[in-house]
Structure formats: structure tokens, C-alpha cells
Amino acid sequence: MVQKPAIDADVESLRGVMMNLKKKFENIPVIKYLNEVPERIPLLVMLISFILIAIWDHQRHLILWRNYAITGIFGDLMLMAVFWSGRMMIPPQAIWLGYFAFILHFGGGSLGSAEQGPGPFCWGDLKPGQGLCADGINGMYHVHPMWDRLTHGVGGVALAYGFTVSFKRLSTHFSANLSRGMIFWLAFGVSMSGMAVFEVYEFFGRMLFLTTDQGGYVNTAGDLVSDLVGCTTGAYLGLTMDKWGIFWEGASQRPLPIIVQLTQSFIIPMTTSAFIAIADLLLVGGMVMNRNYDSLGMFLTAATTASMCVLLIQYMRLRLFANPIIHEAE
């Protein structure tokens, strides 16, 4: 009992030292610059991580995942160009979620081996599937069937969360008065469409470059199910967790902003196609697509093409009839 004041004094002294160190660290010019915009730190961490993964994969001749990481580097640089200034006001949580999804993807695949043998973390008696031990070109994707589901689910959460927040800000900034339901639908639809288009990207990788990491019909259709769960969750979290702005109570104000009209013209046919593919798997066991990966890939490719055509037609229609919203945006 006698020593308690001394212990408390030591704790307070240590706390004071830590606070001083924290202030000195935050006053370092580079750190101070990064902290000016919350989006900068996760974007920079993402860039450094992708560069390190690309170098690591290159040294181990894991060409597939090195190329994926390089793609991630260029993608992150584009995000930096858009978000670095902070004008978009994207919450850093959305970027961290996206970073986690990409680390699951790039990092999980990179734990494999170019020679089809055990990966770099198969130490001692560890067997593939135990800890970080994996084998084959696709690493964790090869030893854990649910790894792909987790990656797609987290990616869907990140996309939908970010788009929900973006549409909330758009609604406030342009006085668009979008309802909760409209914001949820737009965020979900854009995210689900984006994840479906990613499956088209993978399909063309197989068709044009003979990549072997797609996993076939069941894997791809299952990815769409994971995307559905992730996008729904992310849109809900974006509505409930992000407290920025005030919702318009009631129906969305008409006419809808041009960006909303054009967005809907793309996501309605695209999400409808994704729902058809999901229903085919879950309700009739893939009967419509004949459980064939090429059939599903061509279906999603046709859906993407049709959605882009609808988007173009809608834009030209609005232009032709001199929609005032377009000219206001210009």
C-alpha cells in the first residue's frame, strides 16, 4: 500500500514520456504531411506492400503472382492520383478494408511455389494447409478452398462500403437528396457489377494468356455468391457506421443527378446478369450454364458488353434531349 503512489508516479511519468515521443514523431515533416489527409497512410502502405510482394515473387520466379502484384501497384497509383488530395473524403477504413482484401489475394497466392512444391513457410514438419504452409502455384488458394470465398467477400465489403460513403457525399454535395434505399442500391449495384466484371477479366486472362488460376465454373459462380454477401454487408455498414452527412428522409428527389441515371443504366443489366448466374448455381445446380466455365464466362462478357451499350445509349439519349442536368454538370 505504501508503494502504490510511487508506482502511480512511475506510470504517469512513462505515459508522459510516451506522449512526448508521439508528439515528436507526429511533428516529423513526412509524418505530418501524411497525417494531413487520412487516406494517404493506407494508400502508401498498400503501395509499399505490393512492391515488396512483387520483388519477393520475382526472386522466387513466381511469375503469375508477381504480375498480379504489379497490377496492384499501378492500381494503387491510380487511387493515389484520385484520393491523395483528400477532396473525395473517403474514410480510411474503406481503403484499409480494400488493402486487407488485396493482401489476402496477393499474399495468399504468393505463399505457394513456382515449382509446384512446398512454399517458403513450410518449415520442419509443417504440411500444406497448416499455418502459413502452402504449395502449388496458387498457394493458400490451393490448400484452403474457402480462401477464395474470403477474399471475394472482403473485397465486396470494401468496395460497397467505399461507394456507400461516396454516394452519401455526392447526395449532400450536389443537394441530390438521395434516400437511404437509393444509396444502398447504388453502392451495392456498382460494387456487385465491379466484382462481376472482375470475373470477366479473369475469364479473358484464361482465354488470351492461358492463365490457370480461375478454378472453373463452380469456383467462379461461388465467387459471385461471396461477392453478393460481401457487397450487401459493405453497403449496410456504410449506411450505419459512417456518420458523415444527413440522410434525406423520404423518396429520392427527382430528377435524379446525371451520375445516378448513368450509374443505374449500367448496374441494372449487370447485377441482373449476376443474379441469374447465382440463381442458376443455387437453385438448379448450374443447369442453365451446363456447369461450364466457358459458358459462364461468355455470359458475363455479354452482360458487360450489354451494360456498356445501355450506358452509352442512355448518355446519348440524355444528350439528344438536352437534359439540363448534364449541362449543369458541365
C-alpha positions as CSV (number, residue, x, y, z in Angstrom):
1,M,0.0,0.0,0.0
2,V,2.9,2.3,0.8
3,Q,4.4,1.8,-2.7
4,K,1.3,2.5,-4.7
5,P,1.8,6.3,-5.0
6,A,5.3,5.6,-6.3
7,I,4.0,3.1,-8.8
8,D,1.4,5.5,-10.0
9,A,4.0,8.2,-10.3
10,D,6.2,5.9,-12.5
11,V,3.2,5.1,-14.7
12,E,2.4,8.8,-15.1
13,S,6.0,9.5,-15.9
14,L,6.1,6.7,-18.5
15,R,2.9,8.0,-20.0
16,G,4.3,11.5,-20.3
17,V,7.4,10.2,-22.0
18,M,5.3,8.2,-24.5
19,M,3.2,11.2,-25.2
20,N,6.2,13.4,-25.9
21,L,7.7,10.7,-28.2
22,K,4.3,10.5,-30.0
23,K,4.3,14.3,-30.5
24,K,7.8,14.4,-31.8
25,F,7.0,11.5,-34.2
26,E,3.9,13.3,-35.5
27,N,5.9,16.5,-36.0
28,I,8.4,14.8,-38.3
29,P,7.7,16.6,-41.7
30,V,6.9,13.4,-43.6
31,I,4.6,12.0,-41.0
32,K,2.9,15.4,-40.6
33,Y,2.4,15.6,-44.3
34,L,0.9,12.1,-44.4
35,N,-1.4,12.8,-41.5
36,E,-2.9,15.9,-43.2
37,V,-5.1,13.6,-45.3
38,P,-6.3,10.3,-43.6
39,E,-6.3,8.5,-46.9
40,R,-2.6,8.9,-47.5
41,I,-1.2,6.4,-45.0
42,P,-3.2,3.3,-46.1
43,L,-2.6,4.2,-49.8
44,L,1.2,4.4,-49.1
45,V,1.2,1.2,-47.0
46,M,-0.6,-0.5,-49.9
47,L,1.9,0.7,-52.4
48,I,4.9,-0.4,-50.3
49,S,3.3,-3.8,-49.6
50,F,2.6,-4.5,-53.3
51,I,6.1,-3.5,-54.3
52,L,7.6,-5.9,-51.7
53,I,5.4,-8.7,-52.8
54,A,6.3,-8.2,-56.4
55,I,10.0,-8.2,-55.6
56,W,9.6,-11.3,-53.4
57,D,7.7,-13.2,-56.1
58,H,10.1,-12.2,-58.8
59,Q,13.1,-13.5,-56.8
60,R,11.2,-16.9,-56.4
61,H,10.2,-17.0,-60.1
62,L,6.5,-16.9,-59.1
63,I,5.6,-15.0,-62.3
64,L,1.8,-15.2,-62.0
65,W,1.6,-13.5,-58.6
66,R,4.4,-11.1,-59.4
67,N,2.3,-9.9,-62.3
68,Y,-0.8,-9.6,-60.1
69,A,1.2,-7.6,-57.6
70,I,2.5,-5.3,-60.4
71,T,-1.1,-4.8,-61.5
72,G,-1.9,-3.8,-57.9
73,I,0.9,-1.3,-57.9
74,F,-0.5,0.5,-60.9
75,G,-4.0,0.3,-59.5
76,D,-2.8,1.9,-56.2
77,L,-1.0,4.6,-58.1
78,M,-4.3,5.5,-59.8
79,L,-6.1,5.5,-56.5
80,M,-3.4,7.9,-55.2
81,A,-4.0,10.2,-58.1
82,V,-7.7,10.4,-57.1
83,F,-7.6,10.3,-53.3
84,W,-4.3,11.8,-52.3
85,S,-5.6,15.3,-52.0
86,G,-8.4,14.3,-49.7
87,R,-11.1,16.1,-51.7
88,M,-13.1,12.9,-52.2
89,M,-13.2,12.5,-48.4
90,I,-13.2,8.7,-48.5
91,P,-12.9,7.2,-45.0
92,P,-9.6,5.4,-44.4
93,Q,-11.5,2.4,-43.1
94,A,-12.7,1.6,-46.7
95,I,-9.1,1.8,-48.0
96,W,-7.8,-0.4,-45.2
97,L,-10.6,-3.0,-46.0
98,G,-9.5,-3.0,-49.6
99,Y,-5.9,-3.3,-48.6
100,F,-6.8,-6.4,-46.4
101,A,-8.6,-7.9,-49.4
102,F,-5.6,-7.4,-51.7
103,I,-3.2,-8.8,-49.1
104,L,-5.4,-11.9,-48.8
105,H,-5.3,-12.2,-52.6
106,F,-1.6,-11.3,-53.5
107,G,-0.1,-12.5,-50.2
108,G,-2.2,-15.8,-50.1
109,G,-1.2,-16.7,-53.6
110,S,2.4,-15.7,-53.1
111,L,2.8,-18.3,-50.3
112,G,2.9,-21.0,-53.0
113,S,5.8,-22.2,-55.1
114,A,6.7,-21.9,-58.7
115,E,8.0,-25.5,-58.8
116,Q,4.6,-26.9,-57.5
117,G,6.4,-27.9,-54.3
118,P,6.1,-26.6,-50.8
119,G,6.1,-22.8,-50.2
120,P,8.6,-20.7,-48.3
121,F,6.9,-21.2,-44.9
122,C,6.7,-25.0,-44.9
123,W,9.2,-25.3,-42.1
124,G,10.1,-28.5,-40.3
125,D,7.2,-31.0,-40.2
126,L,4.6,-28.5,-41.4
127,K,2.4,-29.8,-44.1
128,P,0.4,-27.7,-46.7
129,G,-2.6,-26.3,-45.1
130,Q,-1.0,-25.9,-41.6
131,G,-0.2,-22.4,-40.6
132,L,1.3,-20.4,-43.5
133,C,2.5,-23.5,-45.2
134,A,1.1,-23.9,-48.8
135,D,2.1,-25.5,-52.0
136,G,1.5,-25.2,-55.7
137,I,1.4,-22.0,-57.8
138,N,-1.7,-20.7,-56.1
139,G,-0.6,-21.0,-52.5
140,M,-3.4,-20.6,-50.0
141,Y,-6.0,-20.9,-52.8
142,H,-4.7,-24.4,-53.4
143,V,-4.8,-25.7,-49.8
144,H,-7.8,-23.7,-48.4
145,P,-10.9,-23.8,-50.7
146,M,-12.5,-21.1,-48.6
147,W,-9.6,-18.7,-49.2
148,D,-11.1,-17.5,-52.4
149,R,-14.5,-17.0,-50.8
150,L,-13.0,-14.9,-48.0
151,T,-11.0,-12.8,-50.5
152,H,-14.1,-12.0,-52.6
153,G,-16.2,-11.4,-49.6
154,V,-13.8,-8.9,-48.0
155,G,-13.3,-7.2,-51.4
156,G,-17.0,-6.8,-51.8
157,V,-17.3,-5.3,-48.3
158,A,-14.5,-2.8,-49.1
159,L,-16.0,-1.7,-52.4
160,A,-19.6,-1.4,-51.2
161,Y,-18.5,0.5,-48.0
162,G,-16.5,3.0,-50.0
163,F,-19.2,3.5,-52.7
164,T,-21.9,4.0,-50.0
165,V,-19.9,6.7,-48.4
166,S,-19.1,8.3,-51.8
167,F,-22.8,8.4,-52.8
168,K,-23.7,9.9,-49.4
169,R,-21.2,12.7,-50.0
170,L,-22.4,13.1,-53.6
171,S,-26.0,13.4,-52.3
172,T,-25.1,16.1,-49.9
173,H,-22.6,18.0,-52.1
174,F,-25.0,18.3,-55.1
175,S,-28.1,18.6,-52.9
176,A,-29.4,15.5,-54.7
177,N,-31.4,14.3,-51.7
178,L,-30.9,10.6,-52.3
179,S,-32.8,8.3,-50.0
180,R,-31.2,5.6,-47.9
181,G,-32.6,2.9,-50.2
182,M,-31.3,4.6,-53.3
183,I,-27.8,5.0,-51.8
184,F,-27.8,1.3,-50.7
185,W,-28.9,0.2,-54.1
186,L,-26.3,2.3,-56.0
187,A,-23.4,1.2,-53.7
188,F,-24.4,-2.4,-53.9
189,G,-25.1,-2.3,-57.6
190,V,-21.8,-0.6,-58.5
191,S,-19.8,-3.0,-56.2
192,M,-21.6,-6.1,-57.4
193,S,-21.1,-5.1,-61.0
194,G,-17.5,-4.4,-60.4
195,M,-16.9,-7.8,-58.9
196,A,-18.7,-9.5,-61.8
197,V,-16.6,-7.5,-64.3
198,F,-13.5,-8.8,-62.4
199,E,-14.7,-12.3,-63.3
200,V,-14.7,-11.3,-66.9
201,Y,-11.2,-10.0,-66.5
202,E,-10.1,-13.4,-65.2
203,F,-12.0,-15.2,-68.0
204,F,-10.1,-13.2,-70.6
205,G,-6.9,-14.0,-68.8
206,R,-7.6,-17.6,-69.4
207,M,-8.7,-17.1,-73.0
208,L,-5.9,-14.9,-74.1
209,F,-3.0,-15.7,-71.8
210,L,-3.8,-19.2,-70.7
211,T,-3.7,-18.4,-67.0
212,T,-4.8,-21.4,-64.8
213,D,-6.0,-19.8,-61.6
214,Q,-9.7,-19.3,-62.3
215,G,-10.9,-22.6,-60.8
216,G,-13.7,-23.4,-63.2
217,Y,-17.5,-23.0,-63.2
218,V,-18.3,-23.8,-59.5
219,N,-15.4,-21.6,-58.3
220,T,-16.5,-18.6,-60.4
221,A,-20.2,-18.9,-59.7
222,G,-19.3,-19.4,-56.0
223,D,-17.2,-16.2,-56.2
224,L,-20.4,-14.3,-57.3
225,V,-22.2,-15.7,-54.2
226,S,-19.4,-14.4,-52.0
227,D,-19.5,-11.1,-53.8
228,L,-23.2,-10.8,-53.1
229,V,-22.7,-11.4,-49.4
230,G,-19.8,-9.0,-49.2
231,C,-21.4,-6.2,-51.2
232,T,-24.6,-6.4,-49.2
233,T,-22.7,-6.3,-45.9
234,G,-20.5,-3.4,-47.1
235,A,-23.4,-1.3,-48.2
236,Y,-25.2,-1.9,-44.9
237,L,-22.1,-1.0,-42.9
238,G,-21.6,2.2,-45.0
239,L,-25.1,3.3,-44.1
240,T,-24.9,2.5,-40.4
241,M,-21.2,3.1,-39.4
242,D,-20.3,6.2,-41.4
243,K,-21.9,9.2,-39.6
244,W,-20.9,11.8,-42.2
245,G,-23.8,13.9,-43.6
246,I,-27.5,13.8,-43.0
247,F,-29.9,11.4,-44.9
248,W,-32.7,12.7,-46.9
249,E,-35.9,11.3,-45.3
250,G,-38.4,10.0,-47.8
251,A,-38.1,9.2,-51.5
252,S,-35.2,10.5,-53.6
253,Q,-35.7,13.9,-55.1
254,R,-36.5,13.9,-58.9
255,P,-35.0,14.3,-61.4
256,L,-32.0,12.2,-60.3
257,P,-28.5,13.6,-60.9
258,I,-26.9,12.6,-64.2
259,I,-24.3,10.4,-62.5
260,V,-27.1,8.4,-60.8
261,Q,-29.0,8.0,-64.0
262,L,-25.9,6.8,-65.9
263,T,-24.9,4.5,-63.0
264,Q,-28.2,2.8,-62.9
265,S,-28.2,2.3,-66.7
266,F,-25.0,0.2,-66.2
267,I,-25.7,-1.6,-62.9
268,I,-29.3,-2.8,-63.6
269,P,-28.4,-5.1,-66.5
270,M,-25.1,-6.1,-64.9
271,T,-26.5,-7.0,-61.5
272,T,-29.4,-8.8,-63.1
273,S,-27.0,-11.0,-65.0
274,A,-25.0,-11.7,-61.8
275,F,-28.3,-12.7,-60.0
276,I,-29.2,-15.0,-62.9
277,A,-25.8,-16.8,-62.6
278,I,-26.1,-17.0,-58.8
279,A,-29.7,-18.4,-59.1
280,D,-28.5,-20.9,-61.7
281,L,-25.9,-22.3,-59.2
282,L,-28.0,-22.3,-56.1
283,L,-31.4,-23.2,-57.4
284,V,-30.8,-25.6,-60.4
285,G,-27.2,-26.6,-59.8
286,G,-25.8,-24.9,-62.9
287,M,-28.3,-26.3,-65.4
288,V,-28.6,-23.1,-67.4
289,M,-24.8,-22.8,-67.9
290,N,-24.4,-26.6,-68.1
291,R,-21.9,-26.2,-65.3
292,N,-19.4,-25.0,-67.9
293,Y,-16.9,-22.3,-67.1
294,D,-16.7,-21.0,-70.7
295,S,-20.5,-20.7,-70.8
296,L,-20.5,-18.6,-67.6
297,G,-17.5,-16.5,-68.8
298,M,-19.2,-15.7,-72.1
299,F,-22.5,-14.9,-70.4
300,L,-20.8,-12.4,-68.1
301,T,-18.8,-11.0,-71.0
302,A,-22.1,-10.5,-72.9
303,A,-23.7,-8.9,-69.9
304,T,-20.7,-6.5,-69.5
305,T,-21.0,-5.6,-73.2
306,A,-24.7,-5.1,-73.0
307,S,-24.4,-2.9,-69.9
308,M,-21.8,-0.7,-71.6
309,C,-24.1,-0.3,-74.6
310,V,-27.1,0.6,-72.4
311,L,-24.9,3.2,-70.6
312,L,-23.9,4.7,-73.9
313,I,-27.4,4.8,-75.2
314,Q,-28.6,6.4,-72.0
315,Y,-25.9,9.1,-72.2
316,M,-26.7,9.8,-75.9
317,R,-30.5,9.9,-75.1
318,L,-29.9,12.5,-72.4
319,R,-27.6,14.5,-74.7
320,L,-30.1,14.3,-77.5
321,F,-33.0,15.6,-75.4
322,A,-30.7,18.3,-73.9
323,N,-31.2,17.2,-70.3
324,P,-30.4,20.2,-68.2
325,I,-28.7,18.2,-65.5
326,I,-25.9,17.3,-68.0
327,H,-25.3,20.9,-68.9
328,E,-25.3,21.9,-65.2
329,A,-22.6,19.3,-64.5
330,E,-20.5,20.8,-67.3
